[in-house]
Amino acid sequence: MNWKQEWKKLLVIAGVFLACFYLPVGAGRFDNAVLEAFHLVKWYAREHVILCLVPAFFIAGAISVFVSQASVMKYLGAKAIKILAYGVASVSGTILAVCSCTVLPLFAGIYKMGAGLGPACAFLYSGPAINVLAIILTARVLGIELGIARAVGAIAFSVIVGLLMHFIFRKEENAKAAAQPAMPEEEAKRPLWQNSLYFAAMVGILVFANWGKPDGPSGVWNLIYNWKWPITSVFSILLGIMLIKWFAVKWWKVAVTAVPVTILALLFPDIPLLAFAAGTVGLSAFTSTDKGETGEWFSSSWTFAKQILPLLLFGVLIAGLLLGRVGHEGVIPSEWVANAVGGNSLWANFFASFAGAFMYFATLTEVPILQGLIANGMGKGPALALLLAGPALSLPNMLVIRSVIGTKKTVVFVTLVIVMATFSGMLFGAFAG
């Protein structure tokens, strides 16, 4: 018998027992925090799983099946030209403009296909951080200085974090590059422009289905918001046509899927989630039963869903328990956060970065949260630190990253973001006064 292992098990059992023994059930704050945890996970399931994660899973699955490994390694691999690799990674993330959880299936997809650690991490950071609409909203609500600082900081961070990750783990990356044979380009089943339009249709569905409501009643962003579902429908129709024309999907399968979607959209125009969910179920049904490449597409997407979704939901539950929702208390009092981020000290900037990294921010929600914190005395430096660390990271996000690249790399990635955000906040606070 291995007594060392047995003692470890005993300590774990004892720790769980003591946690249960002293569980503060009946205390108002704890009971409310438990309720807030379930409120947050319910909100997340309603607002993000169907509209954000499901399309992201399908895109990630498509990357694995329809994008050749040789292409990924050519543009994002360990041997790729650095300027090209980091340029492609940061631009791709900018175009997607998703939240810290939605980017995860896409990150896992390109990393699995052979992308280098540095470009993959640049992509991982850039997706949620370099959100054009969020940066514009930041400038409009919190001031032009903070908006510009966020834009410059986020773009620079995506490249610097990627380069540092590559440098820190260069031995592993060099070994990985040496082990990768020179892969010939596979003979494509369809031309590049067809695959590009196919991905563009899916990205269009992801982006416009999640288009957030702007602060003002007018303007281009508001116009797009008012037309988000018709635009999403156009992209969905185009995707259906492409599947029939280029992927040999039977037309009647797409038609059978389209009928309930259309009926639900007409009967329940105020609940577009119903039609979207019906379309998702239909797409899953006819791809999962196919024995060709669309069947592989579903299988790959399902693999990402199994790996990522349970960790995300568990992480959201814990985040809700600790920090609650916007305007609601978790175990950690919001006053502690507000009091800790005043001024421009090292501690204030570090705390803002650290707290922001573990909180979950849905796309654009960081702006009103910061608006309230600034009104309660938050300094400009800590505000920028939170903007640079918060949208790109979250506790659910960290759990999934760990499952993809391992504990050590995840800790380094998170540490780099927090440290860089801290010192960027201090620098900005010193100049902005």
C-alpha positions as CSV (number, residue, x, y, z in Angstrom):
1,M,0.0,0.0,0.0
2,N,1.3,3.5,-0.9
3,W,0.8,5.3,2.4
4,K,1.8,8.7,0.8
5,Q,-1.2,8.4,-1.6
6,E,-3.5,7.2,1.1
7,W,-2.6,10.2,3.4
8,K,-3.4,12.5,0.5
9,K,-6.8,10.9,0.1
10,L,-7.4,11.2,3.8
11,L,-6.5,14.9,3.8
12,V,-8.9,15.5,0.9
13,I,-11.7,13.7,2.7
14,A,-11.0,15.5,6.0
15,G,-10.9,18.8,4.1
16,V,-14.3,18.2,2.5
17,F,-15.8,17.0,5.8
18,L,-14.6,20.2,7.6
19,A,-16.0,22.4,4.8
20,C,-19.4,20.6,5.1
21,F,-19.2,20.7,9.0
22,Y,-18.7,24.5,9.1
23,L,-20.8,25.3,6.0
24,P,-22.3,28.7,6.9
25,V,-25.9,27.7,5.8
26,G,-28.3,30.1,7.4
27,A,-26.0,33.1,7.2
28,G,-27.7,35.8,5.1
29,R,-24.7,36.6,2.9
30,F,-23.9,32.9,2.2
31,D,-27.5,31.9,1.4
32,N,-27.9,34.9,-0.9
33,A,-24.5,34.1,-2.6
34,V,-25.7,30.5,-3.3
35,L,-28.9,31.9,-4.9
36,E,-26.8,34.4,-6.9
37,A,-24.6,31.6,-8.2
38,F,-27.7,29.8,-9.7
39,H,-29.1,33.1,-11.0
40,L,-25.8,33.8,-12.8
41,V,-25.6,30.3,-14.3
42,K,-29.3,30.5,-15.4
43,W,-28.6,33.8,-17.1
44,Y,-25.5,32.4,-18.7
45,A,-27.3,29.4,-20.0
46,R,-30.1,31.6,-21.5
47,E,-28.0,34.4,-22.9
48,H,-24.7,32.7,-24.0
49,V,-24.9,29.0,-24.5
50,I,-27.3,28.8,-27.5
51,L,-26.4,32.1,-29.1
52,C,-22.6,32.3,-28.4
53,L,-21.2,28.9,-27.6
54,V,-23.1,26.6,-29.9
55,P,-22.1,28.6,-33.0
56,A,-18.5,28.8,-31.7
57,F,-18.5,25.0,-31.3
58,F,-19.6,24.5,-34.9
59,I,-16.9,27.0,-36.1
60,A,-14.3,25.2,-34.0
61,G,-15.4,21.8,-35.4
62,A,-15.3,23.2,-38.9
63,I,-11.7,24.4,-38.4
64,S,-10.7,20.9,-37.4
65,V,-12.4,19.2,-40.4
66,F,-12.3,21.7,-43.2
67,V,-9.1,23.6,-42.6
68,S,-6.0,21.6,-43.4
69,Q,-3.4,21.2,-40.7
70,A,-0.8,22.3,-43.2
71,S,-2.6,25.6,-43.6
72,V,-2.8,26.2,-39.8
73,M,0.9,25.4,-39.4
74,K,1.8,27.6,-42.4
75,Y,0.2,30.7,-40.9
76,L,0.0,30.0,-37.1
77,G,2.4,27.1,-36.5
78,A,5.7,27.2,-34.5
79,K,7.7,27.5,-37.8
80,A,5.5,30.3,-39.2
81,I,6.9,33.8,-39.9
82,K,6.4,35.7,-36.7
83,I,4.9,38.9,-38.2
84,L,2.5,36.8,-40.3
85,A,1.5,34.5,-37.4
86,Y,0.8,37.2,-34.9
87,G,-0.8,39.5,-37.4
88,V,-3.2,36.7,-38.5
89,A,-3.9,35.8,-34.8
90,S,-4.7,39.3,-33.7
91,V,-6.7,40.3,-36.7
92,S,-8.8,37.1,-36.5
93,G,-9.6,37.8,-32.9
94,T,-10.5,41.4,-33.7
95,I,-13.0,40.3,-36.4
96,L,-14.7,37.8,-34.1
97,A,-15.1,40.2,-31.2
98,V,-16.4,37.5,-28.8
99,C,-16.4,37.2,-25.0
100,S,-13.8,35.3,-23.0
101,C,-15.8,32.1,-23.1
102,T,-17.0,32.1,-26.7
103,V,-13.4,32.4,-27.9
104,L,-12.4,29.1,-26.2
105,P,-13.7,26.6,-28.7
106,L,-12.0,28.5,-31.5
107,F,-8.7,28.7,-29.5
108,A,-8.9,24.9,-28.8
109,G,-9.6,24.3,-32.5
110,I,-6.6,26.1,-33.9
111,Y,-4.2,24.8,-31.1
112,K,-5.3,21.2,-31.7
113,M,-4.6,21.7,-35.4
114,G,-1.0,22.7,-34.7
115,A,-0.9,26.4,-34.1
116,G,2.1,27.6,-32.1
117,L,1.6,28.5,-28.5
118,G,2.4,32.2,-29.0
119,P,0.0,32.8,-32.0
120,A,-2.7,30.7,-30.3
121,C,-2.4,32.8,-27.1
122,A,-2.4,36.0,-29.1
123,F,-5.7,34.9,-30.7
124,L,-7.0,33.8,-27.3
125,Y,-6.4,37.3,-25.8
126,S,-7.4,39.4,-28.9
127,G,-10.9,37.8,-29.4
128,P,-12.6,39.2,-26.3
129,A,-10.1,42.2,-25.6
130,I,-10.1,43.9,-29.1
131,N,-13.8,44.4,-29.4
132,V,-14.4,47.4,-31.7
133,L,-17.9,48.1,-30.3
134,A,-16.7,47.7,-26.7
135,I,-13.8,50.1,-27.3
136,I,-16.1,52.7,-28.9
137,L,-18.6,52.3,-26.0
138,T,-15.7,52.8,-23.6
139,A,-14.7,56.0,-25.2
140,R,-18.2,57.3,-25.3
141,V,-19.2,56.4,-21.8
142,L,-15.9,56.5,-19.8
143,G,-14.0,59.1,-21.9
144,I,-11.9,59.3,-25.0
145,E,-8.7,58.9,-23.0
146,L,-9.7,55.6,-21.5
147,G,-11.1,54.4,-24.9
148,I,-7.8,55.1,-26.7
149,A,-5.8,53.6,-23.9
150,R,-7.9,50.4,-24.0
151,A,-7.6,50.1,-27.8
152,V,-3.8,50.6,-27.8
153,G,-3.2,48.4,-24.7
154,A,-5.4,45.5,-26.0
155,I,-3.8,45.4,-29.5
156,A,-0.3,45.6,-28.0
157,F,-1.1,43.0,-25.3
158,S,-2.3,40.4,-27.8
159,V,1.1,40.4,-29.5
160,I,3.3,40.9,-26.4
161,V,1.5,38.1,-24.5
162,G,1.9,35.8,-27.4
163,L,5.5,36.5,-27.9
164,L,6.3,36.1,-24.2
165,M,4.4,32.8,-24.0
166,H,6.5,31.6,-27.0
167,F,9.7,32.9,-25.3
168,I,9.0,31.3,-21.9
169,F,8.2,27.9,-23.4
170,R,10.6,28.2,-26.4
171,K,12.2,24.8,-25.6
172,E,8.9,23.1,-25.9
173,E,7.9,25.1,-29.0
174,N,11.3,24.5,-30.7
175,A,10.9,20.8,-30.0
176,K,7.4,20.9,-31.3
177,A,8.5,22.7,-34.5
178,A,11.3,20.2,-35.0
179,A,8.9,17.3,-34.6
180,Q,6.5,18.6,-37.1
181,P,7.3,17.3,-40.6
182,A,7.1,19.5,-43.6
183,M,3.5,18.8,-44.5
184,P,2.4,19.1,-48.1
185,E,-0.8,20.9,-48.9
186,E,-3.6,18.5,-49.1
187,E,-5.7,18.4,-52.2
188,A,-8.7,20.6,-51.5
189,K,-12.2,19.2,-52.0
190,R,-13.4,22.8,-52.8
191,P,-11.6,26.0,-53.7
192,L,-10.4,28.4,-51.0
193,W,-13.1,31.0,-51.8
194,Q,-15.9,28.5,-51.1
195,N,-14.4,27.6,-47.7
196,S,-13.9,31.3,-46.9
197,L,-17.5,32.1,-47.6
198,Y,-18.6,29.1,-45.6
199,F,-16.7,30.3,-42.5
200,A,-17.8,33.9,-43.1
201,A,-21.5,32.8,-43.0
202,M,-20.9,31.0,-39.6
203,V,-19.0,34.0,-38.2
204,G,-21.7,36.3,-39.4
205,I,-24.3,34.3,-37.5
206,L,-22.2,34.3,-34.4
207,V,-21.4,38.1,-34.5
208,F,-24.9,39.4,-35.5
209,A,-26.9,37.0,-33.3
210,N,-24.9,38.4,-30.3
211,W,-24.9,42.1,-31.4
212,G,-25.3,44.1,-28.2
213,K,-27.7,47.0,-27.7
214,P,-25.9,50.3,-28.0
215,D,-26.1,53.0,-25.3
216,G,-27.8,55.6,-27.6
217,P,-31.0,55.4,-29.6
218,S,-29.4,56.3,-32.9
219,G,-26.4,55.7,-35.0
220,V,-25.0,52.9,-37.2
221,W,-24.5,50.5,-34.3
222,N,-28.1,51.0,-33.2
223,L,-29.3,50.5,-36.8
224,I,-27.5,47.2,-37.0
225,Y,-28.9,46.1,-33.6
226,N,-32.5,46.8,-34.9
227,W,-31.8,44.6,-37.9
228,K,-29.6,42.0,-36.2
229,W,-32.1,39.1,-36.6
230,P,-32.9,39.7,-40.3
231,I,-29.1,39.9,-41.0
232,T,-28.6,36.7,-39.0
233,S,-31.3,35.1,-41.0
234,V,-29.6,36.1,-44.3
235,F,-26.4,34.5,-43.1
236,S,-28.3,31.4,-42.1
237,I,-29.9,31.1,-45.5
238,L,-26.6,31.5,-47.2
239,L,-25.1,28.8,-45.0
240,G,-27.9,26.4,-45.9
241,I,-27.4,27.1,-49.6
242,M,-23.7,26.5,-49.3
243,L,-24.3,23.2,-47.5
244,I,-26.5,22.0,-50.4
245,K,-24.3,23.3,-53.2
246,W,-20.8,22.6,-51.9
247,F,-21.1,20.0,-49.1
248,A,-23.5,17.6,-50.8
249,V,-26.2,18.0,-48.1
250,K,-29.6,16.9,-49.3
251,W,-31.8,19.9,-50.0
252,W,-34.8,18.3,-48.2
253,K,-32.8,18.1,-45.0
254,V,-32.1,21.8,-45.1
255,A,-35.8,22.5,-46.0
256,V,-37.0,20.3,-43.1
257,T,-34.8,22.3,-40.8
258,A,-35.9,25.7,-42.2
259,V,-39.7,25.1,-41.9
260,P,-39.9,25.0,-38.0
261,V,-37.4,27.9,-37.8
262,T,-39.6,30.0,-40.1
263,I,-42.8,29.1,-38.3
264,L,-41.3,29.9,-34.9
265,A,-39.9,33.2,-36.2
266,L,-43.3,34.3,-37.4
267,L,-45.3,33.1,-34.4
268,F,-42.8,34.3,-31.8
269,P,-41.0,37.4,-33.2
270,D,-40.2,38.7,-29.7
271,I,-38.5,35.4,-28.7
272,P,-35.9,34.9,-31.5
273,L,-34.1,32.4,-29.3
274,L,-36.8,29.8,-30.1
275,A,-36.1,30.0,-33.9
276,F,-32.4,30.0,-33.3
277,A,-32.6,27.0,-31.1
278,A,-34.7,25.1,-33.6
279,G,-32.2,25.9,-36.3
280,T,-29.4,24.6,-34.1
281,V,-31.3,21.3,-33.4
282,G,-32.0,20.9,-37.1
283,L,-28.4,21.5,-38.1
284,S,-27.2,19.0,-35.4
285,A,-29.7,16.4,-36.5
286,F,-28.9,16.3,-40.2
287,T,-25.1,16.6,-39.7
288,S,-24.9,14.0,-37.0
289,T,-26.6,11.4,-39.2
290,D,-24.4,12.0,-42.2
291,K,-21.5,9.6,-42.8
292,G,-19.5,12.1,-44.8
293,E,-17.5,15.2,-44.0
294,T,-20.5,17.0,-42.5
295,G,-20.8,14.1,-40.1
296,E,-17.2,14.6,-39.1
297,W,-18.0,18.3,-38.7
298,F,-20.7,17.5,-36.1
299,S,-18.5,14.9,-34.4
300,S,-15.7,17.4,-34.0
301,S,-18.0,20.1,-32.7
302,W,-19.5,17.7,-30.2
303,T,-16.1,16.8,-28.9
304,F,-15.3,20.5,-28.2
305,A,-18.7,20.9,-26.5
306,K,-18.1,17.9,-24.2
307,Q,-14.7,19.2,-23.2
308,I,-15.6,22.8,-22.7
309,L,-19.2,23.3,-21.7
310,P,-19.2,21.5,-18.3
311,L,-16.1,23.4,-17.2
312,L,-17.6,26.7,-18.2
313,L,-20.9,26.2,-16.4
314,F,-19.1,25.1,-13.3
315,G,-16.8,28.1,-13.5
316,V,-19.8,30.5,-13.9
317,L,-21.4,28.9,-10.9
318,I,-18.4,29.5,-8.7
319,A,-17.9,33.1,-10.0
320,G,-21.5,33.8,-9.2
321,L,-21.1,32.4,-5.6
322,L,-18.0,34.5,-5.0
323,L,-18.9,37.8,-6.8
324,G,-22.6,37.6,-7.6
325,R,-24.2,39.5,-10.5
326,V,-24.1,43.1,-11.5
327,G,-25.9,44.9,-8.6
328,H,-26.2,41.8,-6.5
329,E,-23.9,40.5,-3.7
330,G,-21.9,37.3,-3.6
331,V,-19.8,36.0,-0.8
332,I,-17.2,38.8,-1.4
333,P,-18.8,42.2,-0.5
334,S,-18.8,44.7,-3.4
335,E,-17.6,47.4,-1.0
336,W,-14.3,45.6,-0.6
337,V,-13.8,45.8,-4.4
338,A,-14.8,49.5,-4.5
339,N,-12.6,50.4,-1.6
340,A,-9.6,48.6,-3.0
341,V,-9.5,50.3,-6.4
342,G,-9.3,53.9,-5.4
343,G,-6.3,56.0,-6.4
344,N,-3.4,54.8,-8.5
345,S,-1.3,52.7,-6.2
346,L,0.4,49.4,-7.1
347,W,-2.1,47.6,-4.9
348,A,-5.1,49.3,-6.5
349,N,-4.0,48.5,-10.0
350,F,-3.1,44.9,-9.1
351,F,-6.4,44.3,-7.3
352,A,-8.3,45.7,-10.2
353,S,-6.4,43.4,-12.6
354,F,-6.7,40.4,-10.3
355,A,-10.4,40.8,-9.5
356,G,-11.1,41.6,-13.2
357,A,-9.3,38.4,-14.3
358,F,-11.5,36.2,-12.2
359,M,-14.8,37.9,-12.8
360,Y,-17.0,37.0,-15.7
361,F,-17.9,39.8,-18.1
362,A,-20.3,39.3,-20.9
363,T,-19.5,41.4,-23.9
364,L,-20.0,45.1,-23.2
365,T,-21.1,44.6,-19.5
366,E,-17.7,45.8,-18.3
367,V,-18.5,49.4,-19.3
368,P,-21.5,50.0,-17.0
369,I,-19.8,48.1,-14.2
370,L,-16.8,50.4,-14.5
371,Q,-19.0,53.4,-14.7
372,G,-20.5,52.5,-11.3
373,L,-17.0,51.8,-9.8
374,I,-15.6,55.1,-11.1
375,A,-18.6,56.9,-9.7
376,N,-17.6,55.3,-6.3
377,G,-14.0,56.6,-6.5
378,M,-12.2,54.1,-8.7
379,G,-9.0,55.6,-10.2
380,K,-8.3,55.9,-13.9
381,G,-5.3,53.5,-13.7
382,P,-7.2,50.7,-12.1
383,A,-10.1,51.2,-14.5
384,L,-7.8,50.6,-17.5
385,A,-6.2,47.6,-15.6
386,L,-9.6,46.0,-15.2
387,L,-10.5,46.7,-18.9
388,L,-7.3,45.0,-20.1
389,A,-7.5,42.0,-17.8
390,G,-11.3,41.5,-17.2
391,P,-12.8,40.9,-20.7
392,A,-10.0,38.6,-21.8
393,L,-10.1,36.3,-18.7
394,S,-12.5,34.8,-16.3
395,L,-12.6,31.9,-13.9
396,P,-14.6,29.7,-16.3
397,N,-12.2,30.7,-19.1
398,M,-9.2,29.7,-17.0
399,L,-10.6,26.2,-16.3
400,V,-11.0,25.5,-20.0
401,I,-7.6,27.0,-21.0
402,R,-6.0,24.6,-18.4
403,S,-7.7,21.6,-20.1
404,V,-6.3,22.7,-23.5
405,I,-2.7,23.7,-22.7
406,G,-2.1,22.5,-19.2
407,T,-1.8,24.0,-15.7
408,K,1.7,25.5,-16.1
409,K,1.1,27.4,-19.3
410,T,-2.3,28.6,-18.0
411,V,-0.8,30.0,-14.9
412,V,1.9,31.8,-16.9
413,F,-0.7,33.2,-19.4
414,V,-2.9,34.5,-16.6
415,T,0.0,35.9,-14.7
416,L,1.3,37.8,-17.7
417,V,-2.1,39.4,-18.4
418,I,-2.5,40.4,-14.7
419,V,1.1,41.8,-14.4
420,M,0.9,43.7,-17.7
421,A,-2.5,45.1,-16.9
422,T,-1.3,46.2,-13.5
423,F,1.7,48.2,-14.8
424,S,-0.3,49.5,-17.8
425,G,-2.8,50.9,-15.3
426,M,-0.1,52.5,-13.2
427,L,1.4,54.1,-16.2
428,F,-1.9,55.4,-17.5
429,G,-2.9,56.6,-14.1
430,A,0.3,58.6,-13.7
431,F,-0.2,60.4,-17.0
432,A,-4.0,60.8,-16.9
433,G,-3.9,62.1,-13.4
